[in-house]
Amino acid sequence: MAYTLAQIAARLGGRVLGDAEIEIAQVATLEQAGSDEISFLANSKYRSKLSDTRAGAVILSDADVDATALPRIVSSNPYAYFAKVSALLNPLPKAVPGVHPHAVVGQGALLDPTASIAAMAVIGRGVVIGAQSVIGEGCFIGDNVRIGAGVRLYPRVVVYQDCVLGDNLIAHSGAVIGADGFGFAMEEGRWIKIPQIGRVVIGNDVEIGANTTIDRGALDDTVIEDGVKLDNQIQIAHNVKIGAHTAIAGCVGIAGSTTIGKRCQIGGSAGILGHLEIADDVMIASFTLIGKSIHESGSYAAIFPFGKTEDWRKNAVHLRHLDEMNRRIKRLEQSKQESLKDNN
């Protein structure tokens, strides 16, 4: 479905300059856009691309408003506005309400009539599923799970018993919510399993990537607050708490009982050890290992720069001797100070 710029602005806000009646059917990059597509400029250093684009319209900020004569929508945040336009032009397919005859629904489950349960889904006893929620093919929902309104679980998502999922949650294929945390006690050289009796409690507007796992709490709950965005293949251990609107990139591992603040951004393959506290508004660079709590907002990184293998090996050898070198330097400094005293 196409919209005019005027219709888009009426829905999403923004200021239209130029032909407000031009129709837009899709979004695209500045390089690839055609006459019925809209693109965006979020960074002024790419302003030169405006002269070559064939887009029908662009989204830009006040700083770049005079850089093109194309029809345009002016926004304070062009990238976020572009995301909203893309969602408008690319809505999710509507699911058919009701329960597929090849789905299994347990005793006492309460399914809103507008919810959609696909083939081969298994819904446990006492489950509650809210309005307009979609449970994809092959999903498993354990007993007494609570699922809010507008939730979309893609095929083969697994939610263990007693977990709570808020409104407008999206979980992609292979996500596992509520598996046992890694809890064992050692006795006489053998591991004894500690039953994991907590839940996973997830707020509203959360997105969970493919094959991401969120373990249930050992005693207390694992908690994911509103607006959290999780990429693919993330491991969140038992009793972790993640603050609202935090975003975590792929392959991050978070060990048990760590608390992460609100609005944090964690780069791919970072590791966070257990029982730590991360303040609000912290940015952690990719591949960084966090071994102690962070109490102040800001950007943190601990990445060894790459180089040619032979150079890296030489530097690695030196790293092994840093402590020894530090002691030698201190001894030299002390010897120099003593020599200066003697000369005086």
N, C-alpha and C positions, 0 to 999 in steps of 0.2 A: 504494500500500500504506500502511495506517495503522499507527501505533505508539502504544502507551500512553506516558504520561510515564515510567513505571517502566522500560519497555523502552528509551526514549531515554537515560535516565540511565545504565542499565546499559551501553549502548554508548559513551556520550560523557562520562560522569562528571557531576558536578553534584549538587545536593541538591534533592530534590522536596519541596514543601510543598503540602498540600491533596490533592485526589483524584488519586492516582497512576495510576488506571486509566482516566482520560479518554483517548479515542483522538484522535490528531492525524493528519490526512491531508495538510496543506499548511501553508506559511508565508505570512504576510501582514503588512501594516503594522497598527499599532494602530487606525488609522481604518477600515481595510477588512476586517479579520479577522472571520471567522465562528466559529461554535461548534465547528467541527472543525479550526480553524486555530490556530497558535501565532504570537505576535509577540514583540517584545523591547523593552526600555527600556535604552538604553546611556547616556543622559544624563539626570541627575536634573531638569534644567530642563523636561523634557517630562512630568514625573510626573503633571500634571493630566490628561493624555490617558488615563490608566489608568481614570479614573472613567467614561469614555464608551465604552471599547472593548467590543466584543462577542466578543473572542477567547476561545477555549476555555481557553487557557493563555498565560502570558507567561514570558519569560526576563529575569531582572533580577539586579542585584547585591545584596550584603548591605545596602548603603546604602538600597535601596528596597524591601527585603523586606516591610515592613509597610505599604506604600502601596496594597496591593490584597489582597482576599480570594480572588482567582482562583487556581486551581491554577497553580503556578509552579515553575520550575527556577531555582535560585540558582547563579550562576556568577561567578567573579572577572572574566571578560571576556564580558559578554553578547553583544556584537556578533560576536566570533569564534565563540561557541557557536551563535549563530543561523546563521552561515555553515555550520557543521558539520551542524546539523539540516536546513538547506535541501538540502545535498548528500545527506543520508540519504534525504530524501523525494523528491528529484528526480535520481535516478541517470541517467547517460548511457545512451542506448539501446545494447543489446549488439549488437555486429557479428557477422556470420556468418563464422566462420573459413574461410580458403581464398582462392584466387585466382579472381576473376571471369573468365569466358571471354573477355571483351573487354579484359582488361588485357594488358600486354606486359611480360614478365620477361626480362631479359638473361641471357646465359650466365654461369654461376658464381654467381648470386645465391643467398643462403642465407636462406630465409624460414621463420621458426618456424611449425610447423603450426597454432598457435592465432592467428596473425596474419591480418588481413583486408585483402585488396587489392581495391579497388572497380573498377568498370568504367572503362575509358579511362585508368587509371593506367599510367604507364610507369616501370618499375624497371630501372635500368641494370645493367651487368655488374659482378659482384663485390660487389653490395650485400648488407649483412647487416641483417635486420629482426628484432627481438626478440619475445618472447612477448606476446600480447594487444595488439599494436600494430595500429592501424587507419590505413590509407592511403586517403584519400577519393577520390572521383571526379575524374579529370582531373589528379591530382598527377603531378609529374615528379620522380623521384629519380635523380640523376646517378650515374655510375660510382663504385664503391668507397665509397659513403656508408655510414656505420655508424649505425644507429638502434636505440636501446635498447628495453627492455620497457615496455609500457603507454603507448606514444606514440600520440597521436591527431593526425593531419594532416587538416584539413578540406579540402573540394574546392579544387583548383587551387593548392595550395601547391607551390612549386618549391624544391628543394634541389640546389644545384650539386655537382659532383664532389668527392669526398674529404672532405666535411664530416662532423662527428661530432655526433650528437644523443643526449643522455642519456635516462635512464628517465623515464617519466611526463611527458614534454613535451607541450604542447598548442600547435599552430600553427593560427591561423585563416585563412580563405580569403584568397588573394592574397599571403600572406607569401612573401618571397623570401629565401632563406638561401644566402649564398655567391656572389652576383654580384660582378663585378669592382669593386674599389675605384677611386676617382677618382684614378688615378695617371698623370701625363704629365710629360715633360721638354721644355723649350723648346730648340730648336736652329734658329738662323737664321730666326726668325719663325714656325716651325711646331712643332706639338706632336707628340712621339713617345710612343706608348703604352708604359707600363711594365707588363710582364706581372705579373699578380697571382697569385703561386704559393703563397701561404699558404692556410690553411683557415679555416672557422668551427668552433669547438669549443664546444659548449653542454653545460652540466651537467644535473643531474637537477631535476625539478619546476619547470621553466621554462615560462612561458606567453608566447606571442608573438601580438600582436593582428593584426587584418586589415590587409593592405597595408603591414605593417611590413617594412623591408628591412635586412638585416644583411650588410654587404660582407665578402668574404674578405680575409685579410691580403695585403699586398704581398709580404712575405718571411716574417715571423712570422705566427702565427695571430691572428685576432680571437677573443676569449674571452668567453663569457657564463657566469658561475659559477652554482652551484646556487641555486634558489629565486628567480631574477630574474623580475619580472613586467613585461612590456612591453605598453603599450596600442597602439591602432591608429595607423597612419601615422607611425611613428617611423623616422628615418634614423640608422643606426649605421654609421659609416665604417670603412675598413680599419684593422686593428691596434688597435681600441678594446678595452679590457678593462673589464668591468663586474663589480663584486664581488657576492658572494652576498647574496641577499635584498634587493637594491635594486629599487625600483619606479619606473617612468618613465611619465608620462601622455602622452596623444596629441600628435602633431605636434612632438615634441622632435627637434632635430637635434644630433648629436654628431659633430664633425669627427675626422679621423684621428689615431691614435696617442695618444688621450687615455685616461687610466686613471681610472675611477670606483670609489670604495671600496665597502665593504660597508654594507648597510642604509641606503643613501641614498634620498631621496625627491625626485623631480624633477617639477615642475609642468608642465602642458601648455604647448606652444609655447616652452619655454625653449630657448636655444641655447648650446652649449658649444664653444668654439674648440678647435683641434687642439693636440696635444702638451702638454696640461695634466694636472695631477694633482689629483683631488678626494679629500679625506680620507674616512674612514669616518663614517657617521652625519651626513651633511650633508643639509640640506633646502634646496631651491632653489625659489623661488616661480615661478609661471607667468609667462611672457613675459620672464623675466630672461635677460640675455646675460652669460655668464661668459667674461671675456677673460683671466683669469690664474688660476693654480693656487690652490686652497683647501687650506690645510694644517691647519685646525682644524675640528672638528665644530661644528655649529650651524646656524642658519637664515640664509639669505642671500636678498636681494631687490634688484632694481634696476628698479622699475616707476615710470614717470612717471604721477602720478594724472590721470585723465581729468577733463574739465570741458567747459563750453560752448566751441564751436569758436573764438569770438572771443577768449575768455579764454586758451585754449590757445595760440593764435597769438601773443598778446602775451607770454605766458610764454616761448614758444620764442624770440622775439626777444631777450629778456633773457638766456636761456641762452647765446646766441651771444656775448654780451659779458661773460660771467663772468670770463674770464681778464683782460680789460682792467680790469674793476671791481676785481678782486683787486689788481692792480698799483697802481691809484689809491689804494685803501685803505691799502696798505702805505706809499705815499709820504706820505699824510696822517698816518699814525701816526708815521712817522719824523720828519716836520716838527714834529709836536706834541711829541715827545720832545726834539728839539733846542731848541724854544722853551722848554720847561720848564727845561732845563739853563741856557739863557741867563738866565732870570729868577732862577735860584738863584745 
